[in-house]
Amino acid sequence: MARKQRIDYLDYLRLLAIFGVITVHVATSLNFYQQERAGLNWQLLNFWDGLSRFCVPVFVMISGAIFLNPAFDLSWQRLFKKYIGKLLVLYLAWQLIYCGWYYFAKGCDLVTLARLLLGSYDHLWYLPMIIGLYLVTPLLRPIASKRQLLEYFLLLALVFAWLLP
């Protein structure tokens, strides 16, 4: 079996984004939201938090660079079984773990528990978002492989996502 070819710059970006995620979580966990906004503690935590917010878009771009590459073997079966299926299982498992923790450890009521089950627990928002992007990948791959279609798509994205109020 052939060994996967690594793309060095994507590995470096991934490492940088991992440190960014850690920094965001540390900065916002140190009573960030209870700090006095004019105080030095809040200013320092806000600086590190803001400096590290690049991390999630970088992870999304890394996925796009890999999945939209025409040389990357991505069949429907592989997409759903290897990527989307695993993420769905992880998302549902962690959602149930957090709901159980809220119910048994914090004693929340059933309405709050239902909201948690139907919504997403805090930082788990990333998993349904990336699953959604993986779901549209088969539609985006033909666009990404043709330069003229890609430029047209990016122009439309610019107009509708940025220039229109």
N, C-alpha and C positions, 0 to 999 in steps of 0.2 A: 504494500500500500504506500502510495506516495505521501511524503510529509508535506503538510501545509506550508506554503510559502508565506513568510511573515513580511509585512510592509512596515519597515522601521519607523517612518514618520507617524504612522497611525498608532504604533505601540507607544511612542513617546507622548503623543497627544493623549492617549488613554491613561498613561501614568500621571500626566499633569492634571487631567480631569478627575482622576481618583483622589489626588491630593486636594483638589478643589472641593469635592463632595465632603471630604473629611473636615476641611476648614469651615465650610458652611455649617455643618452639623455641630461642630465644636463652638463656633462663634454664636450660633443662635440657641445653644443649650445652656449657656452660662447666664441665665436670667436676663437674656437679651431684651425681652419684651417688658420686663419689670424695671429696667434701668431708667434713671432720669436722663432724658434725651440731651440735656445740656452738659451732662457729666462726661468725664474723660473715659470711664469704662464703656459707656454706650458708644462714644465716638470711635474708640478702638475696635470694639466688636463690630460696629457698623462698617468700618473700613475693611476689615478682613472678610466680613460677609459679602460686601459689595464687590470686592476684588476677586472673589471666588465664584461669583454667580455665572461665569462663563461655562461652568462644568457640564451642565445638562445639555445646552446646545452643542457642545463639543461631542458628547456621547451620541447625540442624534446624528450629527454630521459624520462621525466615524461609521455608524451603521449605514448611512446613506452611501458613503464612499465604497463600502464593501458590497452591500446588497444591490446597488444600482450599476456596479461594474459589469459590463457584458461578459467578461471573462469568468465571473463568479458563477459556478454551477448552482442554480437555484430553481429546482423543479417545484411544482405545486406541492407534491408529496413531502419533499424535504422542508419547504417553508412551513407547512402546517404541522408536520410531525416533530421536526427537530427544534423549531424556533417558537412558533405560536403555541403549540401544544404544551411545551415545557413551561413557558411563561404563564399560561392560563392556570396550570396546576399550581405553580408557585404562588401566583396572585390569590387564588382561592384558598390555598392552605394558610397563607399569612393573614388573609382577611378573617378566616375562622379563628385563628389563634388570637388575633387582636380582639375580636368580638367576645371570645371566651374570657379573655383577660379583663375586658371592660365589665362583663356581666358578673364574673365570680369575684374578681379582686376589687373592683370599684363599686360594684352593686348598682349598676345602671338599670333603668327600667326597660321594659320590652320595646317601647316606642323608640328610645335611643338606640337600642340594639338593632332594630329593624332599619333605622337610618344608616347605621354603620354598615350593615350587610348590603344595603342597596347603594350606598355611596362608596367611599374609599377612605381607609384610615390614613390620615395625614400624608406621610411620605410615600405611600403606595400608589399615589397618583401616576407615578412614572410608568408603572407596568401596563395599565390599560392604554396609556398614550403610546408607548412603543409598540404594543400589539396592534393598535390602529394603524400606525405607520407601516408595520410589516404587512398588514392586510392590503394596503394600497400599493405596495411595492410592485406586484405584477402589472399594475396599470402604469406605473411610473417608469419601469425598465425600458419599454419601447421609446418613451419620450427622451429618456436620458441617453439612449444609444444613438439618436439622430440629432446632430447639432442644431439644425434649423428648428425642429420641434422643441428642443430644450430651450433655445433662446426665446421662442414664442411663449412657452409656458412660463419662463422666468419673467418676461415682460408682463404677462397677465397677472402673475402673482404680485409683482411690484405695484401695478395699478390698483388691484383690488384689495391688497393687504396693507398698503402703505400710503398711497396717494389719495385714495377716496376717503372721505371722512367717515 
